[in-house]
Amino acid sequence: MSRICSVCGKGSLSGNSIIRKGLEKKKGGIGLHTTGVNKRKFRPNLHKIRVRENGGTVRRVVCAACIKSGKIEKA
């Protein structure tokens, strides 16, 4: 299953998971220090659903945002 929405084209994005330690300056500490940075993926919330298209039903991979906004019509 591809990790791309068939309606809007939303896909995976990459980023970082940052671990910070210490007390913030505004809370009386000396500030937060970064102790670790790891790569991570931000994946869309995809669902396999049956969609009505051209008078028939087709199975599509659609993100939850498209389902909620009504961009597709469920079969």
C-alpha positions in Angstrom: 0.0 0.0 0.0 1.4 3.4 -1.0 1.6 6.0 1.7 0.1 8.7 -0.5 -3.5 10.0 -0.5 -5.2 9.4 -3.8 -7.3 12.6 -3.5 -5.0 15.3 -2.3 -1.5 13.7 -2.7 -0.6 14.0 1.0 2.5 11.8 1.7 5.2 11.2 4.3 7.4 14.0 5.5 10.7 13.7 7.3 11.8 15.6 10.4 13.6 15.3 13.7 12.7 14.0 17.2 14.5 16.4 19.5 15.2 15.4 23.2 15.8 18.4 25.5 16.9 18.4 29.1 16.9 21.1 31.8 14.6 23.8 33.2 13.5 26.7 31.0 14.9 30.1 31.7 11.5 31.7 32.4 10.9 29.0 35.0 14.2 29.9 36.8 16.6 27.5 35.2 19.6 28.0 32.9 17.8 27.0 29.8 17.0 23.8 27.8 19.9 21.8 26.4 19.5 19.5 23.4 20.8 16.0 24.3 19.7 14.0 21.3 18.4 14.4 17.7 16.9 11.4 15.8 15.4 11.3 12.4 11.7 10.4 12.2 8.8 10.3 9.7 5.5 12.2 9.8 3.0 9.9 8.1 -0.6 10.8 7.0 -3.6 9.1 8.5 -4.6 6.9 5.6 -7.6 4.6 5.3 -8.6 2.1 2.6 -12.2 2.9 1.8 -14.7 2.2 -1.0 -15.4 5.4 -3.0 -18.2 6.1 -5.5 -16.6 7.1 -8.9 -18.3 7.4 -12.3 -21.3 5.4 -11.3 -19.3 2.5 -9.8 -17.4 1.8 -6.6 -13.6 1.7 -6.4 -11.3 1.1 -3.4 -9.0 4.0 -2.7 -6.4 5.0 -0.1 -7.6 8.3 1.3 -6.4 10.5 4.2 -8.7 11.3 7.1 -8.7 15.0 6.3 -10.3 14.3 2.8 -12.9 12.0 4.4 -13.9 14.6 7.0 -14.0 17.5 4.5 -16.3 15.6 2.2 -14.0 15.6 -0.8 -15.1 12.0 -1.6 -18.4 10.2 -1.5 -18.4 6.9 0.3 -20.0 3.9 -1.4 
